[in-house]
Amino acid sequence: VESSLSREPGQGWRAAEPGTQTIRLIFDQSQEIKRISVAFEENDLLRTQEFVLRSSSNPGGPFREIVRQQWTFSPPGSVRENEEYRVDVLNVAVLELTIVPEISGGGARASLKSMRLS
């Protein structure tokens, strides 16, 4: 997952197995987040993905949904989803990204090209 969070361009991250995956960022000190950018890429499969971003001021929860988004990848035309959200989320101890790689089920694997926070 580290390569998708790095400022250096990289290959991103792809899950080892199919199905829903959750990436959880736990901060040593609470953060204020004003902008979240995510990028996903799929060059092989026609699929509809859903992702959800949530935050919590406590590592044990509860979590508050920030955004929920669906996107249909349709190679070779539509292969990259780039989203940028302006948010005002205070006192963030945990940021969670859950990716459902194919909302109708199947063997697709979750992936994340990049994620940036500011």
C-alpha positions, 0 to 999 in steps of 0.5 A: 500500500505504501507505493500508492501513498508515496509522493513519488510516482509508482505502481500503486497497490493491488490486493492479493485476493479478490473481494472487498478490502479496507485500508486504514490509516492510523495517525499518531496525532489527530489530523485536520483534512481539507482535501482527499485525492484518490486514483484507481486504474483498471486496464483489463476488466469491465467492472463497477467499483464502489469505494467509501471513505470514513473517518473517526476521531477515535481508533475504535470508532465510531466512523463517519462517512465522508464520501461514497462513490461508484465508477464503471471501468470499461477498458480500453476507453474508461480505465482511470478514475481520479477523484478529488474531494474538498472536505473539512474533517477535524480531529481525524485519528483514523481514515479508512478507505474501503474498496468493493472492486466489483459490486456484483461480486466476482473475482475482481481484486481491489487496487489503488493507484494513489491517495493524497491527503492535505 
